[in-house]
Amino acid sequence: MKILIVDDEALVRRSLARAFASRGHEIYEAVDGIEGSEKWKQLNPDVVILDVLMPGKTGPELLSEMRPSSKAVVIMISAFSGEHNMESALKMGAQAFIPKPFEDIFSVCNEVESLLL
């Protein structure tokens, strides 16, 4: 499966990329919402893991821009889970919300993969 990880935190991107790559997935990364928009259009990923707060374009802005033309499964992630949660993610058009920091990176992989079954 083709996965695009859009997050301005390099450690989060690398950790997710390594975990998903170890399971045989094709991984792409973007450092902010602007690069994420370009790669989303180019790659047509199966899954987009999208940080909520980023420079350039926020996750919600990017999601509202791409949702009409994309069938990708979108998982919103954020360390600021007070205002952002599963309910707000679903309202934005995402399929799930996962708060950061992750307790177990492989449980994140399991959750994402389960959305595709």
Helices and strands as residue ranges (DSSP letters): E 2-6, H 10-21, E 26-30, H 33-43, E 47-51, H 59-66, E 73-78, H 86-92, E 96-99, H 105-114
